[in-house]
Amino acid sequence: MIALNEGVIDRTIRVVIGALLLLVALTIRGGGWAYIGLIPLITGTIGYCPIYSAFGISTYEDRESAGEASVTSIRRPDDINREVIPLR
């Protein structure tokens, strides 16, 4: 599995820019250069940039190390031990 190295904001910007460039490529005659938008679109979608990896850059922030509660650490009501009272 590839380690993520792009943060949420970074990924969002890449996807938006990539989609806009593809829109240009598909709608404007002579806009074939805009197919370069596939690169930020793909890297933003998967969350991994090989150039970031080559230079040791990472904008990815692990939720647990940032002090935020992760989804796996939230207790649901069914996880709480409850005393069972028999019905008569």
Secondary structure as GFF3:
##gff-version 3
##sequence-region A 1 88
A	DSSP	alpha_helix	8	27	.	.	.	ID=ss1
A	DSSP	three_ten_helix	32	37	.	.	.	ID=ss2
A	DSSP	alpha_helix	38	46	.	.	.	ID=ss3
A	DSSP	alpha_helix	50	55	.	.	.	ID=ss4
A	DSSP	three_ten_helix	71	73	.	.	.	ID=ss5
A	DSSP	three_ten_helix	77	79	.	.	.	ID=ss6
###
